[in-house]
Amino acid sequence: MNLPFGMGIFGLIICAVFAFNAVRELRRNVEGHSRNAAMIHIAMVSMFVPFCLYVLIAYAP
């Protein structure tokens, strides 16, 4: 496995962790900083996942 492909997989794992925690926080439905941060994390994940997928496709072994 080459380095870019490995980093693409690592990025997807990190995105999954961030998305899981953000969705868990949004389900609590409590106003405040944590809810705002969770909404920002969902937006970040939605932008980073396509890039990770592009890297995986471009550098597939």
ABEGO torsion letter per residue (X at the ends): XBAAAAAAAAAAAAAAAAAAAAAAAAAAGBBEAAAAAAAAAAAAAAAAAAAAAAAAAAABX
